[in-house]
């Protein structure tokens, strides 16, 4: 499986994402600059964290107009797995690929620490290696991670099982309904504020994030690899 790590001006978690795929997962991966106009050669698209375009206007508000976003939209329509982490999640929200919006943390402070998450739906291409209800440890690092949507959208997210991760025990940023990660209705676009790419080896304090990338590869092999 071949992954693309999208790099925007101001991205700073692209190297972490690349390391997770190449060195821990053992799959093929390339950096793709934000002005690329095609992603057809890639099987999975990863939007890393950081401060794209300095977070001017709003986090992700400028990046969503980058040339590569048209190719990401096309990949989403084709059903390819797309993962947006932290700033990547914010970009997906601004681009309309996921519902809702991000607000400042309710503390108005940047928060950087490990948090506990509960796996709310393990029947997705991103979470099949996890157990339903599993509690995992993944670090966060954000100042605008307070997820919000209107009541009708929240109802839809719950009914469709689009809430994939919730904060467990402690909501660090004030996110509505403890939401830490959601998918689109089609099930191939996931956005989350915690950083799974920073939890792929016990040396880092947790390897719980590795299961997410393993789930993506498992799904891809089951749907694309033909065995005799």
Secondary structure as GFF3:
##gff-version 3
##sequence-region A 1 228
A	DSSP	beta_strand	2	7	.	.	.	ID=ss1
A	DSSP	alpha_helix	14	19	.	.	.	ID=ss2
A	DSSP	pi_helix	20	25	.	.	.	ID=ss3
A	DSSP	beta_strand	28	33	.	.	.	ID=ss4
A	DSSP	beta_strand	44	47	.	.	.	ID=ss5
A	DSSP	three_ten_helix	52	55	.	.	.	ID=ss6
A	DSSP	three_ten_helix	63	65	.	.	.	ID=ss7
A	DSSP	alpha_helix	68	77	.	.	.	ID=ss8
A	DSSP	beta_strand	81	85	.	.	.	ID=ss9
A	DSSP	alpha_helix	87	94	.	.	.	ID=ss10
A	DSSP	beta_strand	101	103	.	.	.	ID=ss11
A	DSSP	beta_strand	111	119	.	.	.	ID=ss12
A	DSSP	beta_strand	135	142	.	.	.	ID=ss13
A	DSSP	beta_strand	146	148	.	.	.	ID=ss14
A	DSSP	alpha_helix	151	159	.	.	.	ID=ss15
A	DSSP	beta_strand	163	167	.	.	.	ID=ss16
A	DSSP	three_ten_helix	176	178	.	.	.	ID=ss17
A	DSSP	beta_strand	179	183	.	.	.	ID=ss18
A	DSSP	beta_strand	189	192	.	.	.	ID=ss19
A	DSSP	three_ten_helix	196	198	.	.	.	ID=ss20
A	DSSP	three_ten_helix	202	204	.	.	.	ID=ss21
A	DSSP	alpha_helix	210	224	.	.	.	ID=ss22
###
